[in-house]
Amino acid sequence: MRGWLELTCAILLLFASAQAASEPLAAVREGKAFVLLRHAHAPGVGDPADFKLGDCSTQRNLNEQGRRQSKAWGEKLRQVGLADIRLYSSRWCRALDTATAMELGAVTELPVLDSFFQDRDRAAQVTGALKGFLSETHGDQPVLLITHQVNITALTGLVPASGEALLIALPLGNPPEVLSRIPPP
């Protein structure tokens, strides 16, 4: 009898943890949450002094690990039913390359996702504009935003790893409600 009870408890725990993990993804599919992803791995910190927007040769870029992470994210999102998604990206090459390598369709460049690492005085302005964008986001299609560590930290207070995703509840609270953190693939 004790063996059956232990087995039943183990099965119930497994079911409960699987259901809890799928609930945030269901919220994304239903437009009640969105995915906020830090771009995939790009070695280094910040950008070189000669950084120019639109010129990838002057920026930190994805390495092979970052390109693999990006492709793996695309596969993972398709597997959980998030292939038909509105995809927004910072205009930085490493964020755009992350989005493109996912192969989930058209990527929309969104300046409010651009890094303010080199100009931290813009943090409140950029974060406010991002909150404004998110307040106008409608649940007709799942949303994925690809941005930078400083932007995510300013919005959520969390410091994500390269390629880490946060599932955040909509409407956006103050502070935002992080439903789940998903480590890089």
RATA-V933965 format. One record per residue. N is the residue number from 0. RES is the residue in one small letter. PHI is phi in whole degrees, -180 to 180 (* if undefined). Layout:
{{N/RES/PHI} {N/RES/PHI}}
//
This chain:
{{0/m/*} {1/r/-62} {2/g/-62} {3/w/-66} {4/l/-64} {5/e/-64} {6/l/-64} {7/t/-61} {8/c/-62} {9/a/-62} {10/i/-65} {11/l/-63} {12/l/-65} {13/l/-61} {14/f/-62} {15/a/-63} {16/s/-70} {17/a/-66} {18/q/-66} {19/a/-63} {20/a/-69} {21/s/-83} {22/e/-60} {23/p/-61} {24/l/-66} {25/a/-63} {26/a/-63} {27/v/-66} {28/r/-60} {29/e/-88} {30/g/78} {31/k/-98} {32/a/-158} {33/f/-135} {34/v/-101} {35/l/-116} {36/l/-117} {37/r/-78} {38/h/-48} {39/a/-66} {40/h/-59} {41/a/-136} {42/p/-55} {43/g/105} {44/v/-136} {45/g/66} {46/d/-129} {47/p/-60} {48/a/-60} {49/d/-92} {50/f/-51} {51/k/-136} {52/l/-62} {53/g/91} {54/d/-118} {55/c/-62} {56/s/-68} {57/t/-103} {58/q/-120} {59/r/-69} {60/n/-128} {61/l/-62} {62/n/-99} {63/e/-61} {64/q/-60} {65/g/-65} {66/r/-66} {67/r/-64} {68/q/-59} {69/s/-61} {70/k/-62} {71/a/-63} {72/w/-62} {73/g/-59} {74/e/-62} {75/k/-62} {76/l/-66} {77/r/-63} {78/q/-63} {79/v/-98} {80/g/81} {81/l/-115} {82/a/-80} {83/d/-93} {84/i/-135} {85/r/-81} {86/l/-113} {87/y/-117} {88/s/-140} {89/s/-57} {90/r/-85} {91/w/-69} {92/c/-57} {93/r/-66} {94/a/-76} {95/l/-63} {96/d/-66} {97/t/-60} {98/a/-63} {99/t/-65} {100/a/-66} {101/m/-69} {102/e/56} {103/l/-109} {104/g/115} {105/a/-62} {106/v/-112} {107/t/-103} {108/e/-74} {109/l/-130} {110/p/-56} {111/v/-69} {112/l/-96} {113/d/-66} {114/s/-66} {115/f/-118} {116/f/-54} {117/q/-82} {118/d/-141} {119/r/-65} {120/d/-65} {121/r/-88} {122/a/-54} {123/a/-65} {124/q/-64} {125/v/-67} {126/t/-65} {127/g/-62} {128/a/-66} {129/l/-64} {130/k/-61} {131/g/-62} {132/f/-59} {133/l/-67} {134/s/-70} {135/e/-99} {136/t/-73} {137/h/-104} {138/g/-82} {139/d/-76} {140/q/-158} {141/p/-58} {142/v/-123} {143/l/-127} {144/l/-114} {145/i/-114} {146/t/-146} {147/h/-122} {148/q/-56} {149/v/-62} {150/n/-67} {151/i/-67} {152/t/-64} {153/a/-63} {154/l/-78} {155/t/-113} {156/g/83} {157/l/-100} {158/v/-112} {159/p/-82} {160/a/-75} {161/s/-58} {162/g/82} {163/e/-88} {164/a/-115} {165/l/-121} {166/l/-100} {167/i/-121} {168/a/-67} {169/l/-117} {170/p/-66} {171/l/-67} {172/g/-90} {173/n/-130} {174/p/-80} {175/p/-60} {176/e/-90} {177/v/-87} {178/l/-79} {179/s/-165} {180/r/-116} {181/i/-119} {182/p/-66} {183/p/-59} {184/p/-71}}
//
